[in-house]
Amino acid sequence: MSTPGVRLPLADEVVARLREAVASGRWAVGAKIPSEPELIAEFGVSRGTLREAVKALAHAGLFEVLRGDGTYVRATSEISGTAQRVYREHADEDVLQVRFALDTQAARLAAGAADAAVVEVLRALLLQRRESWDAGDYEAWSSADWEFHLRIAEASGNTLLHELYESFGDVFHGTKMVQRLEAGFDGCLAAGHEELLEAIEAGDGDAAVRTVIANLDYCMGWMPGR
C-alpha cells in the first residue's frame, strides 16, 4: 500500500519555482525579477503567497527587495547569498583565514582529479592574468585571477566546496582585493598560481598545498595594519 505524497505549502512551492528560475539562469545575478502581477499570473497564486516566498528568499540573501523599485537577484543560491552576507560582517583577515582552509583542500583534490583539458584552461587564465596585470587592466586581472581559483575549486570534484568557494565572489576577491593594490604589491605572484598549476599537472597534492599557503601568507601580509 503506497503512502500518498505530502503536498508542500503553497509558499514553499513558489519558493522552489523562484529558486529554479535563478539556478537555471532565467534570472541572472543583478537582474530584476518580473513584477508582482506577472509572477502572480504565472504561478497562479495570491499576492500574499508570492510576497511570503520572495521575503523568504530575500532573508536567505538570494533576493534584495528595493522598496519602490523592485526585487533583484543577488546570489545564485541560498548558501551563496547567506555566505556573502556573513562575509561582509567580518574583517578581511577573518575571511582570508577561511580561504586558507578552502584553497588548500581544493588544491589537494584538484591535484588528484584535474585532467589535461582543465590544465589548459587554467594555463590560459594565468596568461590572461599576466597580460592584464602588465597592461594595468586591474579589473581584467582580478577577473582572470578569481576565475583561476574558482576553476581549481571546481576541479576538486567536490560540488559543495565549489559552491562555498564561489560564494566569496566580490566579497573577497573583487572589492577587498582591489583595496590591496598598493605600490609594491605583486599581482602575478607565481606561488599559488603558476607553481600551483605545475603541482596540479604533476598530481602532487602536497606541493599544491604548500604553494597555496605561500600565496595566502603573502596576501595576509598586505592586510591593513600589517
C-alpha positions in Angstrom: 0.0 0.0 0.0 1.6 3.3 -1.1 1.8 6.4 1.0 0.3 9.4 -0.7 2.8 12.2 -1.2 2.6 15.2 1.1 2.0 18.4 -0.7 4.2 21.3 0.2 2.7 24.5 1.5 1.9 26.8 -1.4 4.5 29.4 -0.4 7.2 26.7 -0.4 6.2 25.6 -3.9 6.6 29.2 -5.0 10.0 29.5 -3.3 11.1 26.3 -5.2 10.0 27.8 -8.5 11.7 31.1 -7.8 14.8 29.4 -6.8 14.8 27.3 -10.0 14.4 30.4 -12.1 17.6 31.7 -10.7 19.5 28.4 -10.8 18.6 27.8 -14.4 19.9 31.2 -15.4 16.5 32.6 -16.4 17.2 35.5 -14.0 20.9 36.3 -13.7 22.6 37.8 -10.7 22.0 41.5 -10.8 18.8 41.2 -12.8 15.4 42.5 -11.7 12.8 39.7 -11.5 9.4 40.2 -13.1 6.8 42.4 -11.4 4.3 41.0 -8.9 1.4 41.0 -11.3 3.4 39.0 -13.8 4.5 36.4 -11.3 1.1 36.1 -9.7 -0.3 35.4 -13.2 2.5 32.9 -14.0 2.3 31.0 -10.7 -1.4 31.3 -10.1 -1.1 32.4 -6.5 -2.2 35.3 -4.3 -0.2 38.4 -3.7 0.3 37.4 -0.1 1.7 34.0 -1.0 4.1 35.5 -3.6 5.3 38.1 -1.1 5.9 35.4 1.5 8.1 33.4 -0.9 10.0 36.5 -2.0 10.6 37.5 1.6 11.9 34.1 2.4 14.5 34.2 -0.4 15.4 37.8 0.4 16.1 36.8 4.0 18.3 34.0 2.6 20.3 36.5 0.6 19.1 35.3 -2.8 17.0 38.4 -3.5 17.1 42.0 -2.5 13.8 43.9 -2.3 14.2 47.6 -3.1 11.1 49.5 -2.0 9.6 51.5 -4.9 11.9 49.8 -7.4 11.6 46.0 -7.4 13.3 42.8 -6.5 16.8 41.9 -7.7 18.8 38.7 -7.8 21.8 38.9 -5.5 23.1 35.3 -5.5 22.7 32.1 -7.3 21.7 30.1 -4.3 20.7 30.5 -0.6 24.1 29.2 0.5 25.9 31.8 -1.7 23.6 34.6 -0.5 23.9 33.8 3.1 27.7 33.4 2.8 28.1 36.8 1.1 26.1 38.5 3.8 28.1 36.8 6.6 31.4 37.5 5.0 30.6 41.2 4.8 30.1 41.2 8.5 33.6 40.0 9.2 37.1 41.5 8.8 39.2 40.9 5.7 41.6 38.9 7.7 38.9 36.6 9.0 37.7 35.9 5.5 41.2 35.3 4.2 41.8 32.8 7.0 38.7 30.9 5.9 40.2 30.8 2.4 43.2 29.0 3.8 41.0 26.0 4.5 39.1 26.1 1.3 42.0 26.8 -1.1 44.3 24.2 0.4 41.7 21.5 0.2 40.6 22.5 -3.3 44.3 22.4 -4.5 45.0 19.0 -3.0 41.8 17.5 -4.5 42.4 19.1 -7.9 45.9 17.7 -8.0 44.4 14.3 -7.9 41.5 14.9 -10.3 42.3 17.6 -12.9 42.7 16.4 -16.4 44.6 17.8 -19.4 41.7 19.9 -20.6 41.3 21.6 -17.2 45.1 22.3 -17.1 44.9 24.0 -20.4 42.0 26.2 -19.3 44.0 27.1 -16.1 47.1 27.9 -18.2 45.1 30.2 -20.4 43.6 32.1 -17.4 47.1 32.6 -16.0 48.3 34.0 -19.3 45.3 36.4 -19.3 46.0 37.3 -15.7 49.7 38.2 -16.6 48.8 40.2 -19.7 46.1 42.2 -17.8 48.4 43.0 -14.9 51.2 44.1 -17.3 48.7 46.3 -19.2 47.4 47.9 -15.9 43.9 46.5 -16.5 43.2 45.6 -12.9 39.6 44.7 -13.4 40.5 42.1 -16.1 43.4 40.9 -13.9 41.1 40.4 -10.9 38.6 38.6 -13.0 41.1 36.2 -14.5 42.7 35.6 -11.2 39.4 34.8 -9.5 38.3 32.6 -12.4 41.5 30.6 -12.0 40.9 30.0 -8.3 37.3 29.2 -8.9 38.2 26.6 -11.6 40.6 25.0 -9.1 37.7 24.6 -6.7 35.6 23.2 -9.5 38.3 20.8 -10.5 38.4 19.4 -6.9 35.3 17.4 -7.8 33.6 18.4 -4.5 30.5 20.3 -5.5 29.8 21.7 -2.0 33.4 23.0 -1.7 33.0 24.6 -5.2 29.7 26.3 -4.1 31.2 27.6 -0.9 34.2 28.9 -2.7 32.1 30.6 -5.3 30.1 32.3 -2.6 33.2 34.6 -1.8 32.8 36.3 -5.2 33.2 40.1 -4.9 33.0 39.9 -1.2 36.7 38.8 -1.0 38.3 38.9 -4.4 36.7 41.8 -6.0 36.3 44.8 -3.7 38.7 43.6 -1.0 41.4 42.6 -3.4 41.4 45.9 -5.2 42.0 47.6 -1.8 45.4 46.0 -1.6 46.7 47.3 -5.0 49.4 49.4 -3.4 52.9 50.1 -4.6 55.0 47.0 -4.4 52.1 44.5 -4.4 52.9 41.6 -6.8 49.7 40.9 -8.7 51.4 38.0 -10.6 53.0 36.0 -7.7 53.9 32.6 -9.0 53.1 31.0 -5.7 49.6 29.7 -5.7 49.3 30.3 -9.4 51.9 29.0 -11.9 53.5 26.9 -9.2 50.1 25.6 -8.2 49.4 24.7 -11.8 52.7 22.8 -12.1 51.8 20.8 -8.9 48.3 20.0 -10.2 49.7 18.9 -13.6 52.2 16.7 -11.7 49.5 15.3 -9.5 51.4 16.4 -6.4 48.9 17.3 -3.7 51.4 18.2 -1.0 53.3 20.7 -3.4 49.9 22.2 -4.3 49.1 22.9 -0.7 52.5 24.4 0.0 52.3 26.9 -2.8 48.7 27.9 -1.9 49.8 28.6 1.7 52.8 30.7 0.4 50.4 32.8 -1.7 47.9 33.3 1.0 50.6 34.2 3.5 51.8 36.8 1.1 48.2 38.2 0.7 47.9 38.2 4.5 50.9 40.4 4.7 49.1 43.1 2.7 46.2 43.2 5.0 45.6 46.7 6.5 47.7 47.3 9.7 50.2 44.6 8.8 
